[in-house]
Amino acid sequence: MKKSCLIAMILFVAMILPTALFAAGNVEVDESADVNIEFWHAMSGERVELIQGIVDKFMAENPNIKVDVQYTGSYNDTLNKVKSAYKAGNAPDIFHSYEIGTLGLINSGIISPLDEIAGKFNRKIPWDDFFTPVQSYYKYKGVHYSMPFNSSTPLIFYNKTFFAKAGLDPENPPKTYSEIREAAVALQAAGYKTPLTWNLHSWYFEQMICLQDEPFVNEKNGRSGELPTEAVFNGEAGQKVLEWWVGLEKDGLFLDVGPGWSNHRAAFGSGEVALTMSSSSDVNTLTAALKEKGWEMGTGYIPRPEGAKGGVAIGGGSLWLTNSHTTEEELAALKLITFISEDEAQIAWHKGTGYFPVRKTAMDQLESEGWFDENPNFLTAFNQLLDSPETLNTAGGLLGIFPEARELIQSAIQEMYAGKPVKEALDEAAAKVNASMTEWNEVIQ
């Protein structure tokens, strides 16, 4: 009888005590305590409501956790606001940053590595469920630093209706540089004055170097464990990309719409051009734009030089944890970013945008429910990623001044449009990147 009473008392005490002591790091946290956290992101437009909906569902399942979700502008704007807030002592618990900010953030002193926080609370993240190229980008020296969120690759989007009118096969999009040019010539001959466009963005250039399985910088594309010291994007692979790209513009086959993400979408949606290149996250937007005009849209892999054997690297962004919060806030933040990465949230995000889910298990669910049979344009990005070999080059380049490198490359392309030789402009951009990398590396070391 006494033994039964003792067991009952132990069970009662266990029920009323705060959440257990975690083995990893010996961290004691009351998981039922009320906690407030902040989440800053860089997704605008309809995506604001999509993210809020995902977070609202999380709060419904975790009523003690209140999340203040804020859209804080572009990736650059968000990152700058986070850095300022951190200095002021009021940084968000979670923030959203682009893939090219990875090495800079790893060395920034403001973040906690995701694996470290997960280990602190003895929470296992099933990384084997994630697509390898997705999780590999945010992994450095064996450590996952952030949670993959919005992942994409560039695609070509083409107007099937216009292709058919020009005598082109609407079910067979062009795949190589020469096929893109041939399609553009045929479209122009059919009355489409300037048939091609995409926005001025270094991302396409970077991806087309990956397609040749060539690095962007030295030190094994910045992934050797040593900081990269030299840009190599001005080599033969980079020159090949831009001789083709700028050649299309010089021959009147390509409409220069400048930087930003609105002009090329508008030109494609209005029928001003028949083919564009953009993020796979634009599938929903561009499908709707063409459907409104009574046209049908197709998607295809981004073009590559004949014979190139490489693949694409993922683009998009991930979720980071700042290192200036209480243990309770850290755990709440970890729970939220884990929830956002799970299948239900990722499927909702995919269907609402075109960004692909980060987990293979979510992909399996979409296939089993017939989603891709009814929406084949959503499948193209998956197939392009899965057809890409896993190399250090397709894992994506890492350098601390990647945002600046993009700006320098984009300026170089503008100079090429104005007549500067491709090699000369690329060499000058590479020299500027090298100088900035040297300065950044010296500060870090």
C-alpha positions in Angstrom: 0.0 0.0 0.0 2.8 2.4 0.9 4.5 1.6 -2.4 1.4 2.5 -4.3 1.0 5.8 -2.5 4.6 6.6 -3.2 4.2 5.9 -6.9 1.1 8.0 -7.0 2.8 10.9 -5.3 5.8 10.8 -7.7 3.4 10.9 -10.7 1.5 13.8 -9.2 4.7 15.8 -8.6 5.9 15.1 -12.1 2.6 16.5 -13.5 2.9 19.8 -11.6 6.6 20.4 -12.0 7.9 22.6 -14.8 9.2 21.0 -17.9 12.0 18.5 -17.4 15.7 19.2 -17.2 17.1 18.7 -20.7 20.1 16.3 -20.8 22.0 18.2 -23.5 23.6 21.2 -21.8 21.7 20.6 -18.6 19.2 23.3 -19.5 16.0 23.8 -17.4 13.1 25.3 -19.2 9.4 25.6 -18.3 7.8 24.9 -21.6 4.4 26.0 -20.4 5.5 29.5 -19.4 4.2 32.4 -21.4 6.8 33.8 -23.8 6.8 36.4 -26.5 9.2 36.3 -29.5 9.7 38.4 -32.7 10.1 37.1 -36.2 11.3 39.4 -39.0 11.0 38.4 -42.6 11.6 39.7 -46.1 8.6 38.3 -48.0 6.3 41.0 -49.4 2.9 41.1 -51.1 0.6 38.1 -50.7 3.4 36.2 -49.0 3.0 38.3 -45.9 -0.5 36.8 -45.3 0.8 33.3 -46.1 3.5 33.5 -43.5 1.1 35.0 -40.9 -1.3 32.1 -41.5 1.5 29.6 -40.9 2.5 31.4 -37.7 -1.1 31.7 -36.5 -1.5 27.9 -36.8 1.7 27.5 -34.8 0.3 29.8 -32.0 -2.9 27.9 -32.0 -1.0 24.8 -31.3 1.3 26.5 -28.8 -1.0 29.0 -26.9 1.7 30.0 -24.5 3.9 31.4 -27.3 3.0 34.7 -28.8 4.8 35.6 -32.1 5.1 39.2 -33.4 5.6 38.7 -37.2 6.9 41.7 -39.1 7.7 42.2 -42.8 10.9 44.3 -42.6 11.6 45.0 -46.3 14.1 43.3 -48.7 16.7 40.9 -47.6 19.3 43.7 -47.4 16.8 45.9 -45.5 16.0 43.2 -43.1 19.6 42.3 -42.4 20.6 45.9 -41.8 17.7 46.4 -39.4 18.6 43.2 -37.5 22.2 44.4 -37.1 21.0 47.8 -35.9 18.5 46.2 -33.5 21.2 43.9 -32.2 23.5 46.8 -31.3 20.6 48.5 -29.6 19.8 45.4 -27.6 16.4 44.6 -29.1 17.1 42.2 -31.9 14.3 39.8 -33.1 14.5 36.2 -32.0 14.3 35.0 -35.6 15.1 36.7 -38.8 15.1 35.8 -42.5 18.1 36.2 -44.7 19.2 35.3 -48.2 21.5 32.4 -49.0 24.4 34.7 -50.0 24.5 36.2 -46.5 25.5 32.8 -45.0 29.2 33.2 -44.5 28.8 36.8 -43.4 26.3 35.8 -40.7 28.3 32.8 -39.6 31.1 35.3 -38.8 28.9 38.2 -37.6 28.8 37.4 -33.8 25.1 38.0 -33.7 23.7 34.5 -34.3 23.5 31.1 -32.6 24.1 28.1 -34.9 20.9 26.1 -35.3 22.6 22.8 -34.5 24.0 24.3 -31.3 20.5 25.5 -30.1 18.9 22.2 -31.1 21.5 20.3 -29.2 21.1 22.6 -26.2 17.5 21.5 -25.9 18.1 17.9 -27.0 15.9 18.4 -30.1 16.9 16.3 -33.1 16.3 17.9 -36.5 15.8 15.1 -39.1 18.3 16.5 -41.7 18.0 13.3 -43.7 14.4 14.4 -44.6 15.7 17.6 -46.2 16.7 17.8 -49.8 20.5 17.6 -49.8 21.2 20.7 -51.9 18.9 22.7 -49.6 20.4 21.8 -46.3 24.0 21.7 -47.7 24.0 25.4 -48.6 23.5 26.4 -44.9 26.0 23.8 -43.6 29.6 24.9 -43.0 32.4 22.9 -41.4 29.8 20.2 -40.6 27.4 22.5 -38.8 23.9 23.6 -39.9 23.7 27.3 -39.1 20.1 28.2 -40.1 16.8 26.6 -41.0 16.1 26.4 -44.8 12.8 28.2 -45.5 12.0 29.6 -49.0 14.1 27.6 -51.5 14.0 28.2 -55.2 15.9 27.8 -58.5 15.6 30.0 -61.6 13.4 28.6 -64.4 12.5 29.8 -67.9 8.9 30.7 -68.3 7.5 30.7 -71.8 4.2 31.6 -73.5 3.1 28.3 -75.1 0.5 30.1 -77.2 3.1 32.4 -78.7 5.5 29.4 -79.3 2.8 27.6 -81.2 2.0 30.6 -83.4 5.8 30.9 -84.2 5.9 27.3 -85.3 7.8 26.2 -82.2 6.9 23.1 -80.2 5.0 24.4 -77.1 5.7 21.2 -75.2 9.5 21.3 -75.8 11.1 24.4 -74.3 14.6 25.4 -75.4 17.3 23.9 -73.2 20.7 25.3 -74.4 22.1 28.6 -75.4 21.8 27.9 -79.1 18.2 26.6 -78.7 17.2 29.8 -76.9 18.7 31.9 -79.7 17.0 29.8 -82.3 13.6 30.2 -80.6 14.1 33.9 -80.2 14.9 34.3 -83.9 11.8 32.3 -84.8 9.6 34.3 -82.5 11.0 37.6 -83.8 10.2 36.4 -87.4 6.7 35.7 -86.3 6.2 39.3 -85.2 7.3 39.3 -81.5 9.7 42.2 -81.7 12.0 41.6 -78.7 11.1 38.1 -77.6 13.3 37.5 -74.5 13.9 39.2 -71.2 14.9 38.7 -67.6 15.9 41.2 -65.0 19.5 42.3 -64.5 20.6 40.0 -61.6 23.8 38.3 -60.9 21.9 35.2 -59.6 21.3 33.9 -63.2 25.0 34.4 -63.9 26.0 32.5 -60.8 23.6 29.7 -61.7 24.9 29.4 -65.2 28.5 29.0 -63.8 27.1 26.2 -61.6 25.6 24.6 -64.7 29.2 24.2 -66.0 30.2 22.7 -62.6 32.7 25.6 -62.1 33.3 27.6 -58.9 32.5 31.2 -58.2 35.5 31.7 -55.9 38.6 29.7 -55.0 39.0 27.5 -51.9 36.6 24.9 -53.3 33.9 27.5 -53.9 34.5 28.9 -50.4 33.7 25.5 -48.8 37.2 24.1 -48.0 37.1 25.5 -44.5 39.4 28.3 -45.4 38.1 31.7 -46.4 38.1 32.3 -50.1 40.7 34.8 -51.3 40.1 35.1 -55.1 37.1 35.4 -57.4 37.2 33.0 -60.4 33.9 33.9 -62.0 35.8 35.8 -64.6 37.3 32.6 -66.1 36.1 30.8 -69.2 32.8 29.7 -67.7 31.8 33.2 -66.7 32.8 34.7 -70.1 30.8 32.0 -71.9 27.7 33.0 -70.0 27.9 36.7 -70.7 29.1 36.4 -74.3 25.8 34.6 -74.9 23.6 36.8 -72.7 25.0 40.2 -73.9 25.1 38.9 -77.5 21.3 38.4 -77.3 20.9 42.0 -76.2 23.2 43.3 -78.9 21.3 41.4 -81.6 18.0 42.9 -80.6 16.6 39.6 -79.3 16.7 40.6 -75.6 14.8 43.4 -73.8 16.9 45.1 -71.1 14.4 45.8 -68.3 17.0 46.7 -65.6 17.3 45.4 -62.1 14.4 44.6 -59.7 11.8 41.9 -60.0 8.7 43.7 -61.4 9.6 44.8 -65.0 10.4 41.4 -66.5 7.3 39.9 -64.9 5.2 42.7 -66.3 6.7 42.4 -69.8 6.0 38.6 -69.8 2.5 38.9 -68.3 1.5 41.6 -70.8 2.8 39.6 -73.8 5.5 42.1 -74.6 8.0 39.1 -74.5 7.4 35.4 -75.1 10.1 34.0 -72.7 11.6 35.2 -69.5 13.8 33.8 -66.8 12.8 34.2 -63.1 12.6 32.4 -59.8 10.5 29.3 -59.5 8.7 31.2 -56.7 7.0 33.1 -59.6 5.0 30.1 -60.9 1.7 31.2 -59.3 2.1 34.8 -60.2 3.1 34.3 -63.9 0.6 31.5 -64.5 -2.2 33.8 -63.3 -1.0 36.7 -65.4 -1.0 34.6 -68.7 -4.3 32.9 -67.8 -6.0 36.3 -67.5 -5.0 37.0 -71.1 -6.2 33.6 -72.3 -2.6 32.3 -72.9 -1.0 29.1 -71.6 2.3 29.1 -69.8 5.1 26.5 -69.8 8.3 26.2 -67.7 11.7 24.7 -68.4 15.2 24.4 -67.0 17.4 27.4 -67.3 19.6 27.1 -70.4 23.2 25.9 -70.4 26.0 25.8 -72.9 26.0 22.7 -75.1 27.6 19.8 -73.3 27.7 21.4 -69.8 27.3 18.7 -67.1 26.7 20.7 -63.9 23.5 21.7 -62.2 21.8 24.5 -60.2 22.4 25.7 -56.7 19.4 26.6 -54.5 18.4 30.2 -54.0 16.1 31.9 -51.6 16.6 32.2 -47.9 16.7 30.6 -44.4 15.7 31.5 -40.8 18.4 32.4 -38.3 18.4 32.7 -34.5 20.0 35.6 -32.8 22.1 35.0 -29.7 20.7 37.6 -27.3 17.7 36.0 -25.8 16.5 34.1 -22.7 16.5 30.3 -22.7 12.7 30.3 -22.9 12.7 32.6 -25.9 15.4 30.4 -27.6 13.3 27.3 -27.2 10.2 29.0 -28.5 12.1 30.3 -31.5 13.5 26.8 -32.2 9.9 25.4 -32.0 8.7 28.0 -34.5 11.3 27.5 -37.2 11.0 23.8 -36.8 7.3 24.1 -37.3 7.8 26.2 -40.4 10.1 23.6 -41.9 7.6 20.7 -41.4 5.5 19.2 -44.2 2.2 20.9 -43.6 3.6 24.4 -43.5 6.0 23.8 -46.4 3.2 22.4 -48.6 1.0 25.4 -47.9 4.0 27.7 -48.7 4.7 25.8 -51.9 1.2 25.9 -53.2 0.8 29.6 -52.4 4.1 30.6 -54.0 6.1 28.2 -56.1 9.0 27.9 -53.7 9.6 24.2 -53.3 9.2 22.4 -49.9 12.6 21.9 -48.2 11.7 18.3 -47.2 11.5 15.2 -49.3 8.6 14.0 -47.2 6.6 17.0 -48.3 7.4 16.3 -51.9 6.2 12.7 -51.4 2.9 14.0 -50.1 2.4 16.3 -53.0 3.1 13.5 -55.4 0.7 11.1 -53.7 -2.2 13.6 -53.7 -1.7 14.2 -57.5 -0.7 17.9 -57.1 1.9 17.8 -59.8 -0.4 16.0 -62.2 -2.7 18.9 -62.1 0.0 21.6 -61.8 3.0 20.4 -63.8 4.7 23.8 -63.8 5.3 23.4 -60.1 7.3 20.2 -60.7 9.9 21.7 -63.0 12.0 23.3 -60.2 12.0 20.0 -58.3 13.2 18.0 -61.3 15.8 20.6 -62.2 17.2 20.4 -58.6 17.1 16.6 -58.4 18.8 16.3 -61.8 21.7 18.4 -60.5 24.8 16.6 -59.4 25.9 17.1 -55.8 29.3 19.0 -56.0 30.9 21.8 -54.1 30.0 24.0 -57.0 26.3 23.2 -57.0 26.3 23.5 -53.2 26.7 27.2 -53.8 29.5 29.6 -53.3 30.4 31.1 -49.9 32.1 34.5 -49.5 31.7 37.1 -46.9 31.0 40.0 -49.3 28.7 38.1 -51.7 26.0 40.9 -51.7 28.7 43.4 -52.8 30.0 40.9 -55.4 26.5 40.7 -56.9 26.3 44.5 -57.3 29.7 44.6 -59.0 28.8 41.9 -61.4 25.5 43.6 -62.3 27.3 46.9 -62.9 29.7 45.0 -65.1 26.9 43.6 -67.2 25.5 47.1 -67.7 28.9 48.2 -68.9 28.8 45.3 -71.4 25.4 46.4 -72.7 27.1 49.8 -73.3 29.9 48.2 -75.3 32.7 47.2 -72.9 34.2 43.8 -73.8 33.0 41.0 -71.6 36.4 39.8 -70.5 37.5 43.3 -69.6 34.4 44.1 -67.6 34.5 40.8 -65.8 38.2 41.1 -64.9 37.6 44.5 -63.5 34.7 43.2 -61.4 36.8 40.3 -60.1 39.6 42.6 -59.1 37.2 44.8 -57.0 35.7 41.6 -55.4 39.2 40.4 -54.6 40.1 43.7 -52.9 36.9 43.6 -50.8 37.4 40.0 -49.9 40.9 40.8 -48.7 39.6 43.5 -46.4 36.8 41.4 -45.1 39.0 38.4 -44.4 41.5 40.6 -42.5 38.8 41.8 -40.2 37.4 38.3 -39.6 40.9 36.7 -39.0 
